Amino acid sequence: MFENKTVKELIFLIKNREISIKELNKYYLEKINNINPKLNAIVSLKDENEILDEAEKKDEQKDKSSMLCGLPIAIKDLSDVSGLPTTYGYKGTKNYLPKKNSLFVDRLINKGVIIIGKTNTAELGVGGHTINRLFGPTSNVYDFSKSAAGSSGGASSAVAAGMLPFADGTDQMGSCRGPAAFANIYGFRPTPGLIPSDRSGHDKKLPILTTPGCFGRTPDDMSYFLDTVVGKHKNDPLSFNIQGKFYDCELNDNEFSKTKICWLSDMYNNYELEDGIEDMCNKKLKELEKNNLSIVLPDIKINVDYLWESWICLRSKSIYNDTLAMNIKKIDDMTEEAIWEYKKGSKIKDDDIDIAMKQKLDCFNQVGKLFDKFDFLALPSAQIFPFDKKIQYPSELNNKKLDTYHRWLEIFIMSSLLELPTVSIPIGFNKNGSPMGIQIIGKKGDDLKVFSFAKKYEEVFNYSKTKPRF
């Protein structure tokens, strides 16, 4: 009954009392019981009776006008929910019980969402693959032997499998974009500050590298999540409001056809892409051109060396600070990736940060010149197709040894470093049945414009109609 319903349709049915909140949550719990053992996407699941009791209480409330109507969500296991552990997928913090919710979690609860558990994450949130020693890896919904990407792979797999109507994620180095591409769904990284966060321990010398984001089978589904959680919050001095709603934003046919996209491809032959990815992207871009969109290669170069050098400096220092804040005593017990970041971050001085910030500004100005000519920039949503879920990270790409554990994630850093809103849109499957996507990147603060494009894209291509079979 609910299999092909959109979030909009589910809310309509609940508000008109054609279905009950308890009935809907029972449906999702049955899906989780059937599918989650294969995927390992949802962890720390609440007791089923507790969830259904909460749903029943919401059914008894007469006024549902301001509610998200008891829709279920599981929160990524890097964000806090009072009453549930925030484990970070790490055995050393498996019993950590936060005393308060993350800011966006409070907003979801205030609008009537039922939190049913957590979604799986990369251990300590470090790395582009959802695997940890506490819960194990999350499987790709189209091939259970393959990775769901990360670090928000639990959330993306849960949405793609229909176990959740939408989900949150966090994105530092592609953690909402890569998992969306690997699941044939939409993933959104907003301008940092649009979704508020507790920044009480933030080092003011460092930019915001991480932001909450979200997933949905369609942008319309994501809009309900976003309109609930975005906007200025008194506890986040860097948070801000936007003029408009994600639910209402749209591009008409004429505006869509006038869109100008700068296709950055493999960034002037600097990014290694697995064979087949560029061909898939080019094919989809040609289809967009048939809708009269202008797809153009860049005539202004972005300094990719500056991007990388600035990024690994600022990211390592940020992760080092986070590790100290978590009071982790046994550094050698962390993953190889987290240890790499910790050791590098421990050596970074203020002068290094100053250089990195200058490099960041230079790149921002270069990108700004492209935005003077184009509505959006575009890159593939991954450098590699879904890989063996048992490995910690890919060490080679196209038979070439990678120099760091995260060089295969380099395609994400421009958006993250320069604080650019980005949506990953699905573009189909390769000959082996592996999904892929394209990143659509907008100017800082142009979140509604980026989202409007994604909504029109789904209207034209209907990728939400393609779903995994179990």
C-alpha positions as CSV (number, residue, x, y, z in Angstrom):
1,M,0.0,0.0,0.0
2,F,2.8,2.4,0.9
3,E,5.6,1.1,-1.4
4,N,5.4,3.8,-4.1
5,K,4.0,6.6,-2.0
6,T,5.9,9.9,-1.8
7,V,6.4,11.8,1.4
8,K,3.8,14.3,0.3
9,E,1.3,11.5,-0.3
10,L,2.0,9.9,3.1
11,I,1.5,13.1,4.9
12,F,-1.7,13.8,3.1
13,L,-3.1,10.3,4.0
14,I,-2.2,10.8,7.6
15,K,-3.6,14.3,7.9
16,N,-6.8,13.2,6.3
17,R,-6.9,10.1,8.6
18,E,-7.0,7.7,5.7
19,I,-4.1,5.8,7.4
20,S,-2.8,5.9,10.9
21,I,0.7,6.8,12.1
22,K,0.9,3.5,13.8
23,E,0.0,1.7,10.6
24,L,2.7,3.5,8.7
25,N,5.4,2.9,11.2
26,K,4.4,-0.8,11.4
27,Y,4.9,-0.9,7.6
28,Y,8.4,0.6,7.8
29,L,9.4,-1.7,10.7
30,E,8.4,-4.7,8.7
31,K,10.5,-3.5,5.8
32,I,13.4,-3.1,8.2
33,N,13.0,-6.5,9.7
34,N,13.0,-8.1,6.2
35,I,15.7,-6.0,4.5
36,N,18.1,-4.6,7.1
37,P,19.7,-8.0,7.9
38,K,21.0,-8.0,4.3
39,L,22.1,-4.3,4.4
40,N,23.2,-3.5,7.9
41,A,22.1,0.1,7.3
42,I,20.1,0.7,10.5
43,V,21.8,0.2,13.9
44,S,20.7,0.7,17.6
45,L,17.1,0.2,16.6
46,K,14.6,1.1,19.3
47,D,12.2,-1.6,20.7
48,E,9.4,-2.1,18.2
49,N,6.7,-1.7,20.9
50,E,8.2,1.6,22.0
51,I,8.1,2.9,18.5
52,L,4.5,1.8,18.0
53,D,3.4,3.2,21.3
54,E,4.8,6.6,20.3
55,A,3.0,6.3,17.0
56,E,-0.3,5.5,18.7
57,K,0.0,8.6,21.0
58,K,0.5,10.8,17.9
59,D,-2.6,9.3,16.3
60,E,-4.5,10.4,19.4
61,Q,-3.5,14.1,18.8
62,K,-6.2,15.9,16.9
63,D,-4.1,18.7,15.4
64,K,-1.6,17.4,12.8
65,S,-1.3,20.6,10.8
66,S,2.3,21.5,11.9
67,M,3.6,17.9,12.1
68,L,5.7,15.7,9.9
69,C,3.0,13.3,11.0
70,G,5.0,10.7,12.8
71,L,7.1,9.7,9.8
72,P,10.0,7.6,11.0
73,I,13.7,8.5,10.7
74,A,16.9,6.9,11.9
75,I,19.7,9.5,12.7
76,K,23.3,9.0,11.5
77,D,25.4,7.6,14.3
78,L,27.6,10.7,14.4
79,S,24.7,12.9,15.6
80,D,23.1,12.9,19.0
81,V,19.7,11.6,20.1
82,S,18.9,11.6,23.8
83,G,18.1,8.1,24.9
84,L,20.2,6.4,22.1
85,P,23.9,5.8,22.1
86,T,26.1,7.9,19.7
87,T,28.8,5.3,19.0
88,Y,30.6,6.7,16.0
89,G,30.9,3.1,15.0
90,Y,33.8,2.9,17.5
91,K,34.1,0.4,20.3
92,G,35.6,2.9,22.6
93,T,32.5,5.0,22.6
94,K,29.8,2.3,22.1
95,N,28.3,3.2,25.5
96,Y,28.3,7.0,25.1
97,L,24.8,8.3,25.8
98,P,24.4,12.0,25.0
99,K,22.4,14.2,27.4
100,K,20.8,16.4,24.6
101,N,19.9,16.2,20.9
102,S,21.8,17.7,18.0
103,L,20.1,20.9,17.0
104,F,18.5,19.6,13.8
105,V,17.3,16.5,15.7
106,D,15.3,18.8,18.1
107,R,13.7,20.5,15.1
108,L,12.7,17.1,13.6
109,I,11.2,16.0,16.9
110,N,9.3,19.3,17.3
111,K,7.7,18.6,13.9
112,G,6.5,15.2,14.9
113,V,9.1,12.8,13.4
114,I,9.5,9.5,15.2
115,I,13.2,8.6,15.7
116,I,13.5,4.8,15.5
117,G,17.3,4.3,15.7
118,K,20.6,5.2,14.1
119,T,22.1,4.7,10.7
120,N,25.5,3.1,10.3
121,T,28.6,5.1,9.6
122,A,32.3,4.9,8.9
123,E,34.2,4.4,12.1
124,L,34.7,7.8,13.7
125,G,33.2,9.2,10.5
126,V,36.6,9.0,8.8
127,G,36.8,7.5,5.3
128,G,34.5,7.1,2.3
129,H,33.2,3.6,3.1
130,T,30.6,2.7,5.7
131,I,32.5,0.1,7.7
132,N,33.4,-0.1,11.4
133,R,34.5,-2.7,13.9
134,L,31.4,-2.2,16.1
135,F,28.6,-3.0,13.6
136,G,30.4,-4.1,10.5
137,P,30.0,-2.8,6.9
138,T,26.8,-1.5,5.2
139,S,26.0,-3.3,1.9
140,N,25.2,-1.7,-1.4
141,V,21.5,-2.0,-2.2
142,Y,22.2,-3.2,-5.7
143,D,25.0,-5.7,-4.8
144,F,25.3,-6.9,-1.2
145,S,28.9,-7.7,-1.7
146,K,29.8,-4.1,-2.5
147,S,30.3,-0.9,-0.6
148,A,27.5,1.7,0.1
149,A,30.2,4.4,0.1
150,G,30.3,6.6,3.2
151,S,30.4,7.8,5.7
152,S,26.6,8.1,5.5
153,G,26.1,4.8,3.7
154,G,23.7,3.5,6.3
155,A,21.3,6.4,5.6
156,S,21.5,6.2,1.8
157,S,21.0,2.4,1.8
158,A,18.0,2.7,4.1
159,V,16.4,5.3,1.9
160,A,17.1,3.5,-1.3
161,A,15.7,0.3,0.1
162,G,12.5,2.0,1.3
163,M,13.2,1.4,5.0
164,L,13.0,5.2,5.6
165,P,11.1,8.0,3.7
166,F,14.2,10.3,4.0
167,A,17.3,10.4,6.1
168,D,20.0,12.8,7.4
169,G,23.7,12.5,6.8
170,T,26.8,14.5,7.4
171,D,29.1,15.5,4.6
172,Q,32.8,16.5,4.9
173,M,34.5,14.7,2.1
174,G,31.5,13.6,0.0
175,S,29.7,11.6,2.7
176,C,26.2,12.5,1.4
177,R,27.2,12.6,-2.3
178,G,29.1,9.4,-2.7
179,P,26.5,7.2,-0.9
180,A,23.7,8.8,-3.0
181,A,25.5,8.0,-6.2
182,F,26.1,4.4,-5.0
183,A,22.4,4.0,-4.2
184,N,20.8,5.7,-7.3
185,I,19.1,8.4,-5.1
186,Y,19.6,12.1,-4.4
187,G,22.0,13.4,-1.8
188,F,22.4,17.0,-0.7
189,R,25.3,18.9,0.9
190,P,24.0,22.4,1.7
191,T,26.0,25.5,2.3
192,P,27.6,25.1,5.8
193,G,25.4,26.9,8.4
194,L,22.1,26.4,6.6
195,I,21.5,23.4,8.9
196,P,22.6,24.6,12.3
197,S,25.1,22.7,14.5
198,D,26.5,23.1,17.9
199,R,29.9,24.8,17.3
200,S,30.9,25.4,20.9
201,G,34.2,23.7,20.4
202,H,34.9,24.9,16.9
203,D,38.4,26.3,16.2
204,K,37.7,29.8,14.8
205,K,40.9,29.7,12.8
206,L,39.4,26.8,10.7
207,P,36.6,27.0,8.2
208,I,33.5,24.8,8.5
209,L,34.3,21.7,6.6
210,T,31.4,19.4,7.8
211,T,27.7,20.1,7.4
212,P,24.6,18.0,8.0
213,G,22.9,17.0,4.8
214,C,20.2,14.6,3.6
215,F,19.0,11.9,1.3
216,G,15.8,11.1,-0.6
217,R,14.5,9.0,-3.5
218,T,13.4,12.4,-4.9
219,P,14.3,16.0,-4.1
220,D,10.6,16.5,-3.2
221,D,11.0,13.9,-0.5
222,M,14.1,15.7,0.8
223,S,12.4,19.1,0.8
224,Y,10.2,18.1,3.8
225,F,13.3,17.2,5.8
226,L,15.1,20.4,4.8
227,D,12.3,22.8,5.4
228,T,12.1,21.4,8.9
229,V,15.7,21.7,9.9
230,V,17.2,24.7,8.0
231,G,17.5,28.3,9.3
232,K,19.2,30.4,11.9
233,H,19.6,29.0,15.5
234,K,20.7,31.0,18.5
235,N,23.2,28.3,19.5
236,D,25.0,28.4,16.1
237,P,26.5,31.8,15.4
238,L,27.3,30.7,11.8
239,S,23.8,29.6,11.0
240,F,21.6,31.6,8.5
241,N,18.2,31.9,6.9
242,I,17.3,31.7,3.3
243,Q,14.5,33.4,1.4
244,G,12.1,30.7,0.4
245,K,11.2,27.1,0.9
246,F,12.7,23.9,-0.6
247,Y,9.2,22.5,-1.1
248,D,8.2,25.5,-3.1
249,C,11.3,26.2,-5.2
250,E,11.1,25.2,-8.8
251,L,12.5,25.8,-12.3
252,N,10.0,26.1,-15.2
253,D,10.8,24.6,-18.6
254,N,12.1,27.8,-20.0
255,E,14.4,28.4,-17.0
256,F,15.6,24.8,-17.1
257,S,16.4,25.1,-20.8
258,K,18.5,28.2,-20.3
259,T,20.7,26.6,-17.6
260,K,24.4,26.8,-18.3
261,I,26.6,24.1,-16.8
262,C,30.4,24.0,-16.7
263,W,31.5,20.4,-17.0
264,L,34.7,19.9,-15.1
265,S,34.9,16.2,-15.9
266,D,38.2,14.8,-14.5
267,M,39.5,18.3,-13.6
268,Y,41.8,18.8,-16.6
269,N,43.1,15.2,-16.4
270,N,44.1,15.6,-12.8
271,Y,41.5,13.3,-11.2
272,E,41.7,9.5,-11.7
273,L,38.3,8.1,-12.7
274,E,37.5,4.4,-13.0
275,D,36.9,3.4,-16.6
276,G,33.2,4.0,-17.6
277,I,32.4,6.8,-15.2
278,E,33.3,9.7,-17.6
279,D,31.4,7.9,-20.4
280,M,28.3,7.6,-18.3
281,C,28.4,11.2,-17.3
282,N,29.0,12.4,-20.9
283,K,26.0,10.4,-22.1
284,K,23.7,12.0,-19.5
285,L,25.0,15.5,-20.2
286,K,24.2,14.9,-23.9
287,E,20.6,14.0,-22.9
288,L,20.5,17.3,-21.0
289,E,21.7,19.1,-24.0
290,K,18.6,17.7,-25.9
291,N,16.6,19.7,-23.4
292,N,18.5,22.8,-24.7
293,L,20.8,23.1,-21.6
294,S,24.2,24.4,-22.4
295,I,27.0,22.1,-21.3
296,V,30.5,23.7,-21.7
297,L,34.0,22.7,-20.7
298,P,35.8,25.3,-18.5
299,D,38.0,28.0,-20.0
300,I,39.4,29.0,-16.6
301,K,41.5,26.5,-14.6
302,I,41.2,25.8,-10.9
303,N,44.5,25.1,-9.1
304,V,43.9,21.4,-8.1
305,D,47.2,21.3,-6.2
306,Y,46.0,24.2,-4.0
307,L,42.7,22.5,-3.5
308,W,44.3,19.3,-2.3
309,E,47.1,20.9,-0.2
310,S,44.6,23.3,1.5
311,W,42.1,20.5,2.1
312,I,44.4,17.9,3.7
313,C,45.8,20.6,6.0
314,L,42.5,21.9,7.2
315,R,40.8,18.5,7.3
316,S,43.6,16.9,9.3
317,K,43.7,19.7,11.8
318,S,39.9,19.6,12.2
319,I,39.9,15.8,12.8
320,Y,42.8,16.1,15.2
321,N,40.9,18.7,17.2
322,D,37.8,16.4,17.1
323,T,39.8,13.5,18.4
324,L,41.1,15.6,21.3
325,A,37.6,16.8,22.1
326,M,36.4,13.2,22.2
327,N,39.1,12.4,24.8
328,I,40.2,9.3,23.0
329,K,43.1,7.9,25.0
330,K,44.2,4.9,22.9
331,I,45.1,6.6,19.6
332,D,46.5,3.3,18.2
333,D,43.1,1.7,18.6
334,M,41.6,4.0,16.0
335,T,41.4,3.0,12.3
336,E,44.4,3.5,10.0
337,E,42.6,6.4,8.4
338,A,41.9,8.2,11.7
339,I,45.4,7.7,12.9
340,W,46.7,9.2,9.6
341,E,44.6,12.3,10.2
342,Y,45.5,12.5,13.8
343,K,49.3,12.3,13.2
344,K,49.2,14.8,10.4
345,G,46.9,17.2,12.3
346,S,49.2,17.1,15.3
347,K,52.0,18.6,13.3
348,I,50.0,21.5,11.7
349,K,50.9,24.9,13.0
350,D,49.2,28.3,12.7
351,D,51.5,29.2,9.8
352,D,50.4,26.1,7.9
353,I,46.7,27.1,8.4
354,D,47.5,30.6,7.1
355,I,49.0,29.1,3.9
356,A,46.0,26.8,3.5
357,M,43.5,29.6,3.9
358,K,45.4,31.6,1.3
359,Q,45.2,28.7,-1.1
360,K,41.5,28.3,-0.3
361,L,40.9,32.0,-1.1
362,D,42.8,31.7,-4.4
363,C,40.7,28.7,-5.4
364,F,37.5,30.5,-4.3
365,N,38.3,33.4,-6.6
366,Q,39.0,31.1,-9.5
367,V,35.7,29.3,-9.1
368,G,34.0,32.7,-8.8
369,K,35.1,33.5,-12.3
370,L,33.4,30.4,-13.5
371,F,30.2,31.3,-11.7
372,D,30.3,34.6,-13.5
373,K,29.6,32.6,-16.7
374,F,27.7,29.5,-15.5
375,D,24.8,28.6,-13.3
376,F,26.4,25.4,-12.0
377,L,29.6,23.5,-12.1
378,A,29.5,19.7,-12.5
379,L,31.7,16.8,-11.5
380,P,31.1,13.0,-11.3
381,S,29.7,11.9,-7.9
382,A,32.5,9.4,-7.4
383,Q,35.9,8.4,-8.9
384,I,35.2,4.7,-8.5
385,F,32.2,2.3,-8.8
386,P,31.0,0.3,-5.8
387,F,33.8,-1.9,-4.5
388,D,34.3,-4.9,-2.2
389,K,32.7,-4.0,1.1
390,K,35.2,-6.0,3.1
391,I,38.1,-3.8,2.3
392,Q,38.8,-0.7,4.4
393,Y,39.4,1.6,1.4
394,P,40.5,1.3,-2.2
395,S,44.3,1.4,-2.4
396,E,44.4,1.4,-6.2
397,L,42.4,3.0,-9.0
398,N,42.8,1.8,-12.6
399,N,45.8,-0.3,-11.4
400,K,47.5,2.8,-10.1
401,K,48.6,2.9,-6.5
402,L,47.0,5.8,-4.6
403,D,49.3,7.9,-2.4
404,T,46.9,8.4,0.5
405,Y,43.9,6.5,1.9
406,H,41.5,9.2,0.6
407,R,42.8,10.2,-2.8
408,W,39.9,8.4,-4.4
409,L,37.6,11.0,-2.7
410,E,39.4,14.0,-4.2
411,I,36.5,14.7,-6.5
412,F,34.5,16.0,-3.5
413,I,36.9,18.5,-2.0
414,M,36.1,21.5,-4.1
415,S,32.6,21.8,-2.8
416,S,33.6,21.1,0.8
417,L,36.6,23.4,0.9
418,L,34.8,26.3,-0.8
419,E,31.5,25.8,1.1
420,L,29.5,25.3,-2.1
421,P,26.0,23.7,-2.0
422,T,26.0,20.5,-4.0
423,V,23.4,17.9,-4.9
424,S,24.3,14.4,-6.3
425,I,21.8,13.4,-9.0
426,P,21.5,9.8,-10.3
427,I,22.5,9.1,-13.9
428,G,22.0,5.3,-14.2
429,F,24.0,2.1,-14.2
430,N,27.0,0.7,-15.9
431,K,27.1,-2.6,-17.7
432,N,27.7,-4.4,-14.4
433,G,24.6,-2.9,-12.8
434,S,26.6,-0.4,-10.6
435,P,24.9,3.0,-10.1
436,M,26.6,6.4,-10.5
437,G,25.8,10.1,-10.2
438,I,26.8,13.6,-11.1
439,Q,27.4,16.5,-8.6
440,I,25.6,19.7,-9.5
441,I,27.5,22.5,-7.7
442,G,26.1,26.0,-7.0
443,K,27.5,29.3,-5.7
444,K,27.8,29.6,-1.9
445,G,24.3,30.3,-0.6
446,D,22.5,29.3,-3.8
447,D,21.0,26.2,-2.2
448,L,17.5,26.8,-3.5
449,K,18.7,27.2,-7.0
450,V,20.7,24.0,-6.8
451,F,17.8,22.2,-5.4
452,S,15.4,23.6,-8.0
453,F,17.6,22.1,-10.7
454,A,17.5,18.7,-9.0
455,K,13.7,18.8,-8.8
456,K,13.3,19.6,-12.5
457,Y,15.9,16.9,-13.3
458,E,13.9,14.2,-11.5
459,E,10.7,15.5,-13.2
460,V,12.4,14.9,-16.6
461,F,14.2,11.6,-16.0
462,N,12.2,9.9,-13.1
463,Y,15.2,8.1,-11.6
464,S,13.1,7.4,-8.5
465,K,11.1,4.8,-10.5
466,T,14.2,2.6,-10.6
467,K,14.5,0.7,-7.3
468,P,16.5,-2.2,-6.0
469,R,14.9,-5.7,-5.8
470,F,15.4,-7.9,-2.8
